[in-house]
Amino acid sequence: MGSPSTSGAKHRAIATPRMTEDEQSLVALAREGDRAAFDELGRTGAILGQIVLGELALNFGLWTAFGLLAIFWLIGATAGAIWWARGIEARGLTLEALVAQPQPS
């Protein structure tokens, strides 16, 4: 049993049994399944997006479909600009290093 951290962090030591290799592989498979589910969600969105944009263009006109695409593009561009101005580049950093970095205000 480890002792609680003395660094002032609000973490508690939790007594948990160690996972066996089989359990670790099941957790890894579950994570892969989650990743695959998100991939499927993206593919499904790509398929449905084409259908919705086509129906939108047929029912309301081509410029309405272009307008919807422009709105989604603006949402993405705004999110990118906010990240560029206030975000932290995390490539190659550990979680501990990210927590230790001062947060932009």
N, C-alpha and C positions, 0 to 999 in steps of 0.2 A: 504494500500500500504506500503510495507516495504521499509526501506531506504537501499541504496547500502551498501555493506560490506566495512568496513574500514580496513580490514586486508591486503590490498594491492593486493588482488586477482582481476583479470580482469573479473569480472562478472557484468552483468547489471541486474537490477531489471526489470522483465518483468511482465506487468500487464496481467494476464490471469484470466478468470472466473474459479471459482471452479467447479470441476466435480461432477456431481450427482452420486448417488450410482449406477444407471443404467449404466452410462458412465464408471465408474470404473470397473464394472463387464464386460463390453464389452472389455475394455483394457486387463483385466485379461484373458478373453477368447482368445483374439488375441495373447497374449503371449503364452498361452497353444497351440494354433494352430501353432505358429512358432516352438515351441519345438517339436510338433508332426511331423511337416514337416521335421525337421532335423533328427528325428528318422527314418522317411520313407526314407530319402536320404541315411542314413547309411544302412538300410536294402536293398535298391535297389543296392547300391554299393557292398554289400556282395553277392547278387545274380549275378550281372553282373561280379563281380570279378571271381567267379567260372567258368562262361562261358568263359571269356576271357583267364583265365589260362588254361582251358581245350583245347581251340582252339590253344593257343600258344604252348602247349605241343604237340598237334597233328601235327601242321604245322612246328614247328622249333625244336622240341625235348624237352624231359623232363627237361634237364639241363637249357634250356632257361627259362622255367617257374620257376624253382628253383632260377635262377639268378635274375629274376624280383622280386620274393618274398624277396630275400636277399637285393636288392636295397631298397625296401620299408622298410625293417627292419632297414637298416642302416640309412635311413632318420629319422625314429622314434627314434633310439638310439642316433643319433646326436642331435636331438631336445631335448631329455631328458637330455643329458649331458650338453648342453648349459643352460637349465633351472636350473639344479642342481648347476652349477657353478655360474650363474649370476642372477637367478630368486629369487623372493620373495615368501615365503609361505604365502598364503592369507587365509588359513583355519581359520575361527573364527574371522577374522578381519573385521572391517567396512571399507567402502571406504575412510572415513575421516582418519582413522588410516593408510591406505595404502599410501595416498597422503602425510601424515606427515612424513613417513619414508624416510630416505635418499636413493637415488637411487644408486645402485652399479655402479662403473665406470669401 
